Amino acid sequence: MRITVIEHEADATLGYLGDWLGPVCDVVRPYLGEEVPERAADGLIVLGGEAAAWEDDRCPWLPATRDLLARSVEDGTPTLAICLGAQLMTLACGGTVERGGEGLEVGVCEVVALPAAAADPLLSGVGTAVAVQFHQDVIVRLPDGAVPLMTGTPYPNQAYRLGAAAWAVQFHPEATPEIFTSWSTASGLGSARELNAAVGAAEETLMATWRPVAEAFGRLVADRARADLEPIQGMS
């Protein structure tokens, strides 16, 4: 089993996900000149980044990443799209992303499960939880056929599922306190010290909440890998 990971910048890495999923992730770094593949391996993770989802001039690999996301949704490849990744998946599949009218959503924020989450393969055990946020662009219209899974204030579209096995989350389940501190420091936020302390204090809760979600995603990828392998084994 292999998971293709698209990393948009050096400060927005797999974080916790690298530990929780183990050494199965093949990280592609297009900002270093690496080519975004046409198709993912057994699974796909698209991480966050500072750019807006429509800033193709700033990040020339974004069109290829949107194509990869659209193809993965269509193929039923297990996909986890995070923050910028979620916004790219939304645009790729016909939804709308805009600059948020309420400004930056940042720090440890509450997210609330919607009724459909109760039977969701990834988010069924989450309920009301806290998550790390750091974004100013927001998903304002979901793609057709998307199933809303989590909401929040001031931005309601916090997580959805599309197709058989693709999830978009606006928040950052992968962000460690160290990663968040690097973002808040680089942004020059006047409240950085307080925000950093809050993320650090919530670390155990964040890990307890989002590690089962990551592990559930890993199981879906493993199932997909086995399903793809069985016809080949049957021919031998």
KETOR-525447 format. One record per atom (N, C-alpha, C): x, z, y. Coordinates in pm, whole numbers, padded with zeros to 5 digits, always signed. Atoms other than C-alpha are relative to their C-alpha. Example, Ala and Ser with C-alpha at 12.3 -4.5 7.8 and 13.67 -1.06 7.14 Angstrom:
+00089+00000-00119
+01230+00780-00450
+00090+00000+00120
-00082-00006-00119
+01367+00714-00106
-00077+00073+00109
This chain:
+00084+00000-00119
+00000+00000+00000
+00087+00000+00124
-00072+00009-00127
+00125-00097+00346
-00100-00007+00115
+00082+00002-00121
-00021-00042+00692
+00079-00064+00111
-00060+00062-00117
+00065-00274+00978
-00037+00081+00124
+00022-00078-00121
+00105-00081+01305
+00050-00080+00119
-00041+00064-00125
+00110-00243+01649
+00025+00110+00102
-00042-00099-00099
+00302-00023+01894
+00028-00073+00131
-00009+00073-00126
+00271-00129+02259
+00112+00048+00091
-00109-00052-00084
+00539+00093+02414
+00067+00116-00071
-00082-00098+00070
+00810+00336+02314
-00055+00142+00011
+00053-00135-00018
+00623+00642+02446
-00136+00019-00067
+00132-00009+00064
+00303+00567+02248
+00016-00034-00148
-00036+00021+00140
+00409+00607+01885
-00109+00053-00093
+00094-00050+00101
+00233+00701+01562
-00020+00151+00006
+00016-00145-00012
+00293+01070+01632
-00038+00065-00131
+00047-00068+00120
+00101+01283+01385
-00028-00098-00115
+00041+00093+00105
-00019+00974+01197
+00118-00038-00089
-00117+00031+00081
+00334+00899+01085
+00025+00104-00107
-00016-00108+00097
+00350+01237+00913
-00115+00002-00099
+00118-00014+00085
-00004+01235+00778
-00017-00115-00098
+00016+00116+00087
+00004+00885+00631
+00121-00025-00088
-00119+00018+00080
+00358+00900+00498
+00071-00130+00032
-00087+00115-00030
+00618+00621+00481
-00059-00133-00045
+00066+00125+00040
+00371+00336+00436
-00024-00091+00119
+00032+00072-00122
+00359+00214+00796
+00114-00094+00040
-00094+00100-00048
+00533-00105+00908
-00028-00022+00148
+00024+00001-00144
+00566-00071+01285
+00053-00129+00061
-00035+00122-00073
+00566-00392+01490
+00006+00037+00148
-00022-00034-00141
+00705-00353+01844
+00012-00129+00082
-00006+00128-00074
+00611-00666+02041
+00067+00013+00136
-00069-00018-00129
+00750-00514+02363
+00151-00015-00016
-00142+00026+00028
+01091-00554+02194
+00021-00142-00053
-00012+00139+00042
+01020-00915+02105
-00045-00028-00142
+00048+00022+00137
+00880-00863+01754
-00137-00068+00003
+00120+00083+00000
+00600-01102+01663
-00119+00073-00064
+00122-00054+00058
+00246-00980+01606
-00043-00091-00115
+00035+00086+00114
+00146-01103+01258
-00141-00057+00014
+00134+00058+00000
-00153-01327+01202
-00098+00085-00079
+00085-00087+00082
-00285-01088+00938
+00072+00131-00026
-00055-00131+00033
-00236-00720+00866
+00029+00008-00149
-00024-00029+00141
-00112-00580+00537
-00129+00058-00060
+00120-00059+00060
-00354-00354+00346
-00085+00074+00102
+00070-00068-00107
-00449-00170+00667
+00065-00031+00132
-00048+00030-00135
-00405-00195+01042
-00026+00119+00091
+00015-00097-00108
-00345+00060+01318
+00052-00067+00128
-00044+00048-00131
-00329-00051+01682
-00002+00118+00096
-00018-00121-00080
-00197+00220+01912
-00036-00024+00147
+00031+00006-00141
-00246+00296+02280
+00116-00049+00083
-00102+00043-00092
-00051+00203+02586
-00053+00003+00142
+00036-00013-00141
-00049+00207+02964
-00075-00120+00054
+00061+00123-00051
-00166-00153+03012
-00151+00002-00018
+00142+00026+00023
-00526-00257+03051
-00014-00106-00108
+00020+00091+00114
-00673-00453+02761
-00005-00146+00040
+00008+00138-00048
-00703-00763+02978
+00128-00046+00071
-00122+00033-00074
-00351-00757+03126
+00097-00082-00085
-00081+00087+00085
-00214-01048+02926
+00131-00041+00068
-00124+00035-00071
+00039-01136+03197
+00102+00112-00012
-00090-00116+00011
+00183-00785+03176
+00052+00017-00141
-00035-00017+00142
+00184-00776+02796
-00039-00128-00073
+00037+00132+00053
+00196-01133+02659
-00045+00000-00145
+00040-00007+00141
+00130-01015+02302
-00146+00044-00017
+00137-00050+00015
-00221-00887+02379
-00096-00103-00060
+00089+00096+00066
-00400-01215+02289
+00019-00004-00152
-00025+00001+00144
-00230-01216+01948
-00052+00128-00065
+00051-00126+00054
-00324-00851+01900
-00151-00003-00009
+00146+00014+00007
-00688-00923+01985
-00039-00090-00116
+00030+00089+00113
-00684-01212+01736
+00018+00074-00133
-00025-00077+00123
-00535-00983+01470
-00113+00098-00026
+00111-00094+00016
-00804-00722+01532
-00128-00070-00042
+00122+00073+00036
-01086-00976+01518
+00005-00047-00145
-00015+00048+00138
-00949-01119+01193
-00011+00116-00099
+00007-00116+00089
-00912-00773+01040
-00143+00051-00014
+00141-00038+00009
-01270-00683+01127
-00075-00096-00090
+00069+00102+00080
-01391-01010+00975
+00037+00010-00147
-00047-00006+00139
-01180-00964+00660
-00034+00132-00069
+00025-00131+00059
-01285-00602+00608
+00126+00081-00024
-00123-00077+00011
-00928-00477+00643
-00018+00136+00066
+00011-00130-00066
-00929-00100+00708
+00083+00004+00128
-00061+00010-00133
-00852-00076+01079
-00031+00124+00080
+00018-00112-00092
-00799+00214+01317
+00061-00041+00133
-00043+00044-00132
-00780+00112+01683
-00015+00115+00097
-00007-00123-00079
-00678+00387+01926
+00020-00033+00147
-00008+00010-00146
-00735+00396+02305
+00014-00146+00043
-00016+00141-00032
-00588+00064+02426
-00037-00086-00121
+00039+00074+00120
-00626-00053+02065
-00151-00013-00012
+00147+00003+00006
-00996+00039+02076
-00057-00096+00103
+00046+00090-00104
-01039-00149+02401
+00029-00146-00035
-00033+00134+00046
-00861-00454+02259
-00096-00047-00109
+00096+00035+00104
-01086-00448+01953
-00136-00029+00060
+00129+00022-00065
-01390-00421+02178
-00006-00138+00064
-00002+00132-00061
-01290-00727+02380
+00006-00111-00105
-00018+00103+00103
-01186-00920+02069
-00131-00031-00072
+00123+00015+00079
-01528-00868+01912
-00125-00013+00087
+00112+00035-00084
-01747-00942+02214
-00056+00110+00088
+00045-00108-00086
-01784-00607+02389
+00064-00009+00138
-00047+00000-00138
-01694-00511+02746
+00082+00126+00029
-00087-00109-00044
-01413-00294+02886
+00022-00014+00149
-00018+00002-00144
-01383-00198+03252
+00078+00123+00045
-00061-00119-00059
-01198+00042+03480
-00109+00107+00017
+00100-00105-00001
-01379+00376+03452
-00035+00047+00140
+00045-00042-00131
-01587+00474+03750
+00022+00146+00031
-00022-00144-00019
-01520+00845+03697
+00148+00036+00002
-00143-00026-00008
-01144+00806+03707
+00061+00036-00133
-00079-00032+00119
-00886+00932+03461
-00065+00110-00083
+00038-00104+00095
-01001+01121+03152
+00128+00045-00069
-00132-00042+00043
-00704+01334+03056
-00003+00145-00048
-00012-00136+00051
-00612+01642+02854
-00079+00021-00127
+00080-00037+00116
-00799+01826+02581
-00146-00004+00040
+00139+00022-00039
-01160+01709+02602
-00091+00005-00123
+00096-00010+00110
-01471+01761+02393
-00057-00137-00034
+00070+00117+00050
-01609+01479+02180
-00105+00048-00100
+00116-00048+00076
-01942+01504+02002
-00046-00109-00097
+00046+00095+00101
-02051+01336+01679
-00146-00039+00024
+00136+00052-00004
-02361+01117+01691
-00058+00001-00142
+00060-00011+00134
-02611+01112+01400
+00064-00088-00105
-00057+00091+00100
-02450+00811+01230
+00132+00050-00056
-00129-00050+00047
-02122+01002+01199
-00013+00085-00125
+00019-00090+00114
-02272+01232+00936
+00029-00068-00133
-00026+00074+00124
-02237+00959+00672
+00119-00094+00013
-00111+00091-00021
-01927+00790+00811
+00118+00036-00090
-00113-00029+00090
-01627+00755+00574
+00115+00074+00065
-00110-00068-00068
-01383+00883+00838
-00045+00125+00074
+00035-00103-00098
-01574+01105+01081
-00109+00095-00045
+00114-00080+00045
-01834+01275+00863
+00022+00150+00014
-00022-00143-00007
-01666+01615+00883
+00036+00053+00137
-00054-00041-00130
-01583+01625+01252
-00098+00082+00083
+00097-00072-00083
-01899+01731+01437
+00045+00001+00145
-00053-00017-00135
-01821+01862+01786
+00144+00048-00009
-00143-00028+00014
-01446+01871+01837
+00070-00021+00133
-00083+00034-00116
-01164+01846+02088
+00099-00106-00041
-00095+00109+00022
-00933+01550+02123
+00083-00019+00125
-00085+00032-00113
-00647+01444+02344
-00048-00132+00062
+00040+00118-00074
-00747+01195+02613
+00107-00035+00103
-00085+00044-00111
-00539+00986+02851
-00034-00147+00027
+00039+00138-00028
-00718+00676+02983
-00082-00007+00127
+00084+00026-00116
-00878+00527+03290
-00088-00122-00019
+00088+00111+00036
-01027+00213+03133
-00094+00047-00110
+00102-00051+00092
-01343+00255+02929
-00078-00114-00065
+00088+00092+00071
-01560+00078+02677
-00141+00020+00057
+00132-00013-00061
-01886+00007+02859
-00110-00068-00081
+00099+00063+00088
-02059-00220+02606
+00066-00026-00135
-00055+00017+00133
-02001-00211+02232
-00023-00143-00050
+00028+00129+00063
-01970-00530+02027
-00132+00003-00076
+00124+00009+00077
-02288-00649+01860
+00025+00050-00142
-00010-00053+00135
-02344-00465+01533
+00082+00126-00013
-00080-00123+00006
-02121-00170+01623
-00090+00121-00020
+00072-00125+00026
-02232+00174+01503
+00065+00111+00083
-00058-00109-00079
-02176+00445+01770
+00014+00126-00084
-00029-00117+00084
-02017+00752+01612
+00029+00127+00078
-00032-00119-00079
-01896+00986+01886
-00020-00031+00149
+00023+00015-00143
-01977+01045+02251
+00070+00113+00075
-00063-00102-00082
-01850+01253+02540
-00041-00017+00145
+00025+00003-00144
-01862+01317+02914
+00135-00004+00072
+00099+00087-00064
-01810+01137+03147
-00016-00136-00066
+00003+00132+00060
-01749+00837+02920
-00060+00009-00140
+00075-00024+00124
-02000+00806+02634
+00055-00069-00125
-00042+00076+00119
-01837+00547+02404
+00137+00047-00047
-00125-00063+00045
-01575+00760+02229
+00044-00046-00138
-00038+00053+00132
-01584+00616+01875
-00113-00084-00054
+00100+00081+00068
-01761+00343+01684
+00064-00067-00121
-00043+00076+00117
-01741+00155+01356
-00058-00140+00011
+00043+00139-00005
-01763-00222+01331
+00034-00067-00132
-00022+00066+00127
-01803-00424+01016
+00016+00101-00112
-00009-00084+00119
-01709-00281+00680
+00095+00117+00016
-00105-00103+00005
-01403-00077+00770
+00088+00001+00124
-00079-00002-00124
-01293-00098+01135
-00054+00107+00093
+00038-00109-00090
-01296+00205+01366
+00076-00012+00130
-00060-00009-00133
-01230+00225+01739
-00022+00140+00053
+00012-00133-00060
-01157+00564+01897
+00066-00004+00138
-00053+00001-00135
-01109+00607+02271
+00106+00108+00021
-00093-00112-00014
-00917+00933+02227
+00124-00023-00087
-00131+00014+00064
-00575+00998+02072
+00018+00103-00114
-00023-00093+00111
-00581+01164+01726
+00146+00011-00039
-00142+00002+00037
-00211+01078+01692
+00089+00079+00094
-00086-00052-00106
-00087+01247+02010
+00042+00145-00025
-00058-00134+00008
+00142+01547+01961
+00015+00056+00142
-00028-00054-00133
+00204+01789+02250
+00119-00067+00067
-00117+00065-00057
+00542+01622+02297
-00033-00138+00055
+00041+00132-00048
+00388+01276+02326
-00083+00014+00126
+00083-00017-00119
+00125+01400+02570
+00084+00040+00120
-00086-00043-00110
+00391+01573+02782
+00078-00117+00057
-00074+00117-00051
+00588+01248+02805
-00092-00085+00087
+00094+00078-00080
+00274+01072+02934
-00030+00068+00133
+00038-00070-00123
+00177+01339+03185
+00117+00007+00098
-00118-00004-00086
+00533+01366+03316
+00023-00135+00067
-00022+00134-00056
+00566+00990+03361
-00105-00037+00103
+00109+00036-00090
+00230+00970+03537
+00008+00073+00133
-00011-00075-00124
+00326+01228+03800
-00122+00083+00034
+00120-00079-00026
+00002+01424+03763
+00037+00137+00055
-00025-00132-00056
-00004+01734+03980
-00039+00113-00092
+00047-00103+00094
-00185+01921+03703
+00070-00008-00134
-00066+00025+00129
+00064+01818+03433
+00032+00128-00074
-00040-00123+00068
+00187+02170+03360
-00119+00066-00069
+00119-00062+00060
-00165+02304+03299
-00052-00085-00116
+00048+00089+00106
-00265+02000+03095
+00090+00010-00123
-00094-00011+00112
+00050+02023+02881
-00021+00131-00076
+00021-00129+00065
-00013+02391+02815
-00128+00000-00083
+00127+00004+00073
-00372+02323+02710
+00013-00080-00129
-00020+00079+00122
-00266+02052+02464
+00083+00079-00100
-00081-00081+00090
+00002+02279+02321
-00079+00112-00065
+00081-00110+00054
-00245+02566+02280
-00101-00050-00103
+00101+00056+00091
-00489+02335+02099
+00061-00067-00122
-00066+00080+00104
-00230+02194+01856
-00055+00027-00139
+00050-00030+00135
-00350+02375+01544
-00140-00055-00020
+00137+00053+00010
-00712+02282+01615
+00001-00151-00009
-00008+00146+00005
-00621+01920+01682
+00046-00049-00137
-00050+00040+00131
-00424+01895+01358
-00105+00022-00108
+00102-00030+00102
-00699+02060+01154
-00117-00097+00007
+00113+00092-00017
-00958+01822+01298
+00036-00141-00042
-00028+00143+00013
-00780+01487+01287
+00084-00036-00122
-00073+00034+00122
-00556+01514+00982
-00093-00048-00112
+00090+00052+00105
-00853+01480+00740
-00050-00141+00030
+00043+00135-00037
-00963+01171+00934
+00109-00101-00036
-00112+00089+00035
-00617+01014+00898
+00013-00015-00150
-00014+00007+00146
-00606+01101+00529
-00113-00081-00062
+00111+00083+00048
-00950+00947+00475
+00028-00148+00025
-00039+00138-00028
-00825+00631+00643
+00105-00048-00101
-00102+00036+00098
-00521+00632+00415
-00060-00030-00137
+00066+00025+00130
-00748+00653+00109
-00071-00135+00001
+00065+00131-00009
-00947+00351+00231
+00101-00113-00013
-00104+00102+00010
-00627+00154+00273
+00050-00011-00145
-00045+00002+00139
-00512+00255-00076
-00102-00069-00089
+00105+00065+00078
-00847+00147-00220
+00004-00151+00021
-00007+00143-00030
-00814-00189-00045
+00120-00063-00071
-00120+00053+00066
-00462-00234-00181
-00023-00016-00150
+00027+00009+00145
-00577-00159-00537
-00096-00114-00030
+00097+00107+00023
-00871-00397-00505
+00066-00137+00010
-00070+00129-00013
-00641-00677-00390
+00093-00024-00118
-00096+00013+00108
-00400-00607-00676
-00066-00027-00134
+00065+00010+00132
-00652-00596-00962
-00016-00144-00048
+00010+00137+00052
-00722-00974-00975
+00136-00056-00045
-00132+00048+00038
-00346-01040-00989
+00041+00058-00135
-00033-00063+00127
-00298-00790-01271
-00083-00058-00113
+00087+00057+00102
-00594-00942-01453
+00048-00135-00050
-00051+00132+00039
-00414-01277-01463
+00123+00010-00088
-00126-00011+00073
-00102-01137-01631
-00024+00018-00149
